[in-house]
Amino acid sequence: MAALKTRKRAVIFRLTEEEYQLLQDNCRSAGARNLSDFTRAGVLAQLKNGAEEDRFSVIEKRLETICRDIVALRETVERRA
């Protein structure tokens, strides 16, 4: 079993009553141990997904460049044929 790391940092933010209720409802639906764990997991998952989306964005831009280069190369070849 992995050793539990002590969490020493806190993040505090304010919610409207509606936002808090939505958070609580989703926490219960997910079967989370508590609101803190649920919120922490959600925030960290979002950060991880954002990093992955950034990597996919870079790959997508590179593929777009390659596709444009292929089209330009094909057009050049066709003009010379």
C-alpha positions in Angstrom: 0.0 0.0 0.0 1.4 3.4 -0.9 2.3 5.8 1.9 -0.2 8.7 2.3 1.4 12.0 1.7 0.5 14.7 4.2 -1.3 17.6 2.6 -0.1 20.9 4.0 -1.6 23.4 1.5 -5.1 24.7 1.4 -7.0 26.4 -1.4 -10.0 28.4 -0.4 -12.7 29.8 -2.7 -16.2 31.0 -2.3 -19.3 29.6 -3.9 -22.9 30.7 -4.3 -25.5 28.6 -2.5 -26.5 27.1 -5.9 -22.9 26.2 -6.7 -22.3 24.7 -3.3 -25.5 22.6 -3.6 -24.5 21.4 -7.1 -21.1 20.4 -5.7 -22.6 18.5 -2.8 -25.1 16.8 -5.1 -22.4 15.7 -7.5 -20.2 14.6 -4.5 -23.0 12.4 -3.2 -23.8 11.0 -6.7 -20.1 10.1 -7.2 -20.0 8.3 -3.8 -17.0 10.4 -2.8 -15.6 10.1 0.7 -16.1 13.8 1.4 -16.5 17.2 -0.4 -12.8 18.0 -0.1 -11.6 14.7 -1.7 -14.2 15.1 -4.5 -13.3 18.7 -5.2 -9.5 17.9 -5.1 -9.9 15.0 -7.5 -12.0 17.1 -9.9 -9.6 20.0 -10.0 -6.5 17.7 -10.5 -8.3 15.7 -13.2 -9.1 19.0 -15.0 -5.5 20.1 -14.8 -4.3 16.8 -16.1 -6.9 16.8 -19.0 -5.9 20.4 -19.8 -2.2 19.3 -20.1 -3.2 16.5 -22.4 -5.4 18.8 -24.5 -2.4 21.1 -24.9 -0.3 18.2 -26.2 -3.0 17.2 -28.6 -3.3 20.8 -29.8 0.5 20.8 -30.6 0.2 17.5 -32.4 -2.9 18.8 -34.3 -1.1 21.9 -35.4 1.9 19.9 -36.6 -0.4 17.5 -38.6 -2.1 20.5 -40.2 1.3 21.9 -41.3 2.3 18.5 -42.7 -1.0 18.2 -44.6 -0.6 21.7 -46.1 3.0 20.8 -47.1 1.7 17.6 -48.8 -0.9 19.5 -50.7 1.6 22.1 -51.8 4.1 19.3 -52.8 1.3 17.5 -54.8 0.4 20.7 -56.6 4.0 21.3 -57.5 4.4 17.8 -58.8 1.2 18.1 -60.8 2.2 21.4 -62.4 5.5 19.9 -63.5 3.9 16.7 -64.9 
